[in-house]
Amino acid sequence: MGLLTGKNKEILLGPLSRNNPVIIQMLGICSALAVTAKLEPAIVMALSVTAVVAFSNVIISLIRNSIPNRIRIIVQLVVVAALVTVVSEVLKAFAYDVSKQLSVFIGLIITNCILMGRLEAFALGNRPWASFLDGIGNGLGYGIILVIIAFFRELLGSGTLFGYPVIPQALYDLGYVNNGLMIMPPMALICCALIIWIHRSRNKDLQEEK
């Protein structure tokens, strides 16, 4: 239990809200908007990014003292690329349909600002356990935003969740119509903006701290 107290607890839980990488640091927004038309691919992307951030943090933390400063970015990219390749192959083997839906976006995890940001800002200066918690926290913080956006976009845009109809047919008989705008890319940006607005209006102290 001592492994998750004090500073380590803040490292893990901070990115879930008060220091969320998407709505506070404004990182990873492009991929957050690109894969949220449906809930299933959003969850898979969230888990994929979490795994890559966590394990790349650990690896870089373990070898940080032996990485020449002039090539540290190259080393980080190699580590991330290797982990993304593993994730991509696992998805193709066990979740091929979702892998096809995510298409190039799994490969583009390599360019996700959250990854390089955590490697540079945290893993290079901290021990493996703290780096692992930092990766999990930031990955889940990123994932929470994806899931929230995807939930409302799929529910209101398609009337489904995980591809299964959830809105009663009786409601459609009364004249209800799915909002086709919700599954269009601009609505992802609007949903993200609404989350940022609600979060900041409820956490005005964050603005004061800045």
C-alpha positions as CSV (number, residue, x, y, z in Angstrom):
1,M,0.0,0.0,0.0
2,G,3.0,2.3,0.6
3,L,3.6,2.3,-3.1
4,L,0.5,4.4,-3.7
5,T,0.6,7.2,-1.1
6,G,1.5,10.8,-1.0
7,K,3.3,12.0,-4.1
8,N,2.7,8.7,-6.0
9,K,-1.0,9.1,-5.5
10,E,-1.0,12.6,-6.9
11,I,1.1,11.5,-9.8
12,L,-1.5,8.8,-10.7
13,L,-4.7,10.8,-9.9
14,G,-3.7,14.3,-10.9
15,P,-4.0,13.7,-14.7
16,L,-7.5,12.4,-14.3
17,S,-8.9,15.9,-13.7
18,R,-6.7,18.7,-12.3
19,N,-3.9,18.2,-14.7
20,N,-5.7,16.3,-17.5
21,P,-3.5,16.1,-20.6
22,V,-6.3,16.9,-23.0
23,I,-8.5,19.5,-21.3
24,I,-5.8,21.2,-19.2
25,Q,-2.5,20.7,-21.1
26,M,-4.2,20.6,-24.6
27,L,-2.3,17.6,-25.7
28,G,-3.5,14.7,-27.8
29,I,-6.6,16.6,-29.0
30,C,-6.2,15.5,-32.7
31,S,-6.5,11.8,-32.0
32,A,-9.2,12.5,-29.3
33,L,-11.3,14.0,-32.1
34,A,-10.5,11.4,-34.8
35,V,-11.6,8.2,-33.1
36,T,-14.6,9.2,-31.1
37,A,-17.5,8.6,-33.5
38,K,-18.0,5.2,-31.8
39,L,-17.5,4.1,-28.3
40,E,-15.6,0.8,-28.9
41,P,-12.7,2.2,-31.0
42,A,-12.4,5.1,-28.5
43,I,-12.0,2.7,-25.6
44,V,-9.5,0.6,-27.5
45,M,-7.5,3.7,-28.4
46,A,-7.5,4.9,-24.8
47,L,-6.2,1.5,-23.6
48,S,-3.6,1.4,-26.3
49,V,-2.3,4.9,-25.5
50,T,-2.3,4.1,-21.8
51,A,-0.2,1.0,-22.3
52,V,2.3,2.7,-24.6
53,V,2.7,5.7,-22.3
54,A,3.1,3.6,-19.2
55,F,5.6,1.1,-20.6
56,S,7.6,3.7,-22.6
57,N,7.9,5.8,-19.4
58,V,9.2,2.7,-17.5
59,I,11.8,1.8,-20.2
60,I,13.1,5.4,-20.6
61,S,13.3,5.7,-16.8
62,L,15.3,2.5,-16.5
63,I,17.8,3.6,-19.2
64,R,17.7,7.4,-18.6
65,N,21.2,7.6,-17.1
66,S,22.8,5.9,-20.0
67,I,21.1,7.9,-22.8
68,P,23.4,10.5,-24.4
69,N,21.5,13.8,-24.3
70,R,22.1,14.5,-28.0
71,I,20.2,11.4,-29.1
72,R,17.6,11.1,-26.4
73,I,14.7,12.1,-28.7
74,I,15.8,9.4,-31.2
75,V,15.9,6.8,-28.4
76,Q,12.5,7.8,-27.2
77,L,11.0,7.5,-30.6
78,V,12.6,4.0,-31.1
79,V,11.1,2.8,-27.8
80,V,7.7,4.3,-28.6
81,A,7.7,2.9,-32.1
82,A,8.5,-0.6,-30.9
83,L,5.7,-0.5,-28.3
84,V,3.2,0.9,-30.9
85,T,4.1,-1.9,-33.3
86,V,3.5,-4.5,-30.5
87,V,0.1,-2.9,-29.7
88,S,-0.8,-2.8,-33.4
89,E,0.0,-6.5,-33.9
90,V,-1.9,-7.5,-30.8
91,L,-5.0,-5.6,-32.0
92,K,-4.8,-7.3,-35.4
93,A,-4.6,-10.7,-33.7
94,F,-7.3,-10.3,-31.2
95,A,-9.5,-7.3,-32.3
96,Y,-9.2,-7.2,-36.0
97,D,-12.4,-5.3,-36.7
98,V,-11.5,-2.6,-34.2
99,S,-8.0,-2.4,-35.6
100,K,-9.5,-1.7,-39.1
101,Q,-11.7,1.0,-37.7
102,L,-8.8,2.7,-36.0
103,S,-6.8,2.4,-39.2
104,V,-3.7,4.6,-39.3
105,F,-4.5,6.2,-35.9
106,I,-2.8,3.4,-34.0
107,G,0.4,4.1,-35.9
108,L,0.0,7.8,-35.2
109,I,0.2,7.1,-31.4
110,I,3.9,7.6,-32.1
111,T,3.3,11.3,-32.8
112,N,1.0,11.8,-29.8
113,C,2.2,14.8,-27.9
114,I,1.3,13.2,-24.6
115,L,3.9,10.5,-25.1
116,M,6.9,12.7,-25.9
117,G,5.7,15.2,-23.3
118,R,5.7,12.6,-20.4
119,L,9.0,11.1,-21.5
120,E,10.7,14.5,-21.6
121,A,9.0,16.0,-18.6
122,F,8.8,13.0,-16.3
123,A,10.5,9.7,-17.2
124,L,13.9,11.3,-17.8
125,G,14.0,12.6,-14.3
126,N,12.1,10.0,-12.2
127,R,12.3,6.4,-11.1
128,P,10.5,3.6,-12.9
129,W,7.6,3.1,-10.5
130,A,6.7,6.8,-10.4
131,S,7.1,6.9,-14.2
132,F,4.8,3.9,-14.6
133,L,2.1,5.7,-12.4
134,D,2.6,8.9,-14.4
135,G,2.0,7.0,-17.7
136,I,-1.1,5.2,-16.3
137,G,-2.5,8.4,-15.0
138,N,-2.0,10.4,-18.2
139,G,-3.2,7.6,-20.3
140,L,-6.4,7.2,-18.3
141,G,-6.9,11.0,-18.2
142,Y,-6.7,11.0,-22.0
143,G,-8.9,8.0,-22.2
144,I,-11.6,9.5,-20.0
145,I,-12.1,12.4,-22.4
146,L,-12.2,10.0,-25.4
147,V,-14.9,7.9,-23.8
148,I,-17.1,10.8,-22.7
149,I,-17.0,12.3,-26.2
150,A,-17.6,8.9,-27.9
151,F,-20.5,8.1,-25.6
152,F,-22.5,11.2,-26.5
153,R,-21.5,11.1,-30.2
154,E,-22.6,7.5,-30.7
155,L,-25.7,7.8,-28.5
156,L,-27.0,11.0,-30.0
157,G,-25.6,10.4,-33.5
158,S,-26.4,6.8,-34.1
159,G,-28.8,5.8,-31.3
160,T,-26.4,3.0,-30.3
161,L,-23.7,2.1,-27.7
162,F,-21.1,-0.4,-28.7
163,G,-23.1,-0.8,-31.9
164,Y,-26.2,-2.0,-30.1
165,P,-29.5,0.1,-30.3
166,V,-30.3,1.7,-26.9
167,I,-33.0,4.2,-27.9
168,P,-36.5,2.6,-27.8
169,Q,-38.2,2.2,-31.1
170,A,-41.3,3.8,-29.6
171,L,-39.3,7.0,-29.3
172,Y,-38.5,6.9,-33.0
173,D,-42.2,6.2,-33.7
174,L,-43.0,9.5,-31.9
175,G,-40.8,11.4,-34.3
176,Y,-37.3,11.2,-32.7
177,V,-34.5,11.4,-35.2
178,N,-30.8,10.6,-34.7
179,N,-28.7,13.8,-34.9
180,G,-26.4,13.1,-37.9
181,L,-24.2,16.1,-37.0
182,M,-22.9,14.2,-33.9
183,I,-21.0,11.7,-36.0
184,M,-19.3,14.4,-38.1
185,P,-15.8,15.5,-37.1
186,P,-16.7,19.1,-36.2
187,M,-19.0,17.8,-33.4
188,A,-16.1,16.1,-31.7
189,L,-14.4,19.5,-31.4
190,I,-17.5,21.0,-30.0
191,C,-18.0,18.2,-27.5
192,C,-14.4,18.6,-26.4
193,A,-14.9,22.3,-26.0
194,L,-18.0,21.8,-23.9
195,I,-16.1,19.4,-21.6
196,I,-13.3,22.0,-21.2
197,W,-15.9,24.7,-20.5
198,I,-17.7,22.6,-17.9
199,H,-14.5,21.5,-16.2
200,R,-13.0,25.0,-15.9
201,S,-16.3,26.5,-14.7
202,R,-16.3,23.9,-11.9
203,N,-12.6,24.2,-11.1
204,K,-12.0,28.0,-11.1
205,D,-9.2,27.5,-8.7
206,L,-7.1,26.0,-11.5
207,Q,-7.2,29.3,-13.3
208,E,-6.2,31.1,-10.2
209,E,-3.2,28.8,-9.7
210,K,-2.0,29.7,-13.2
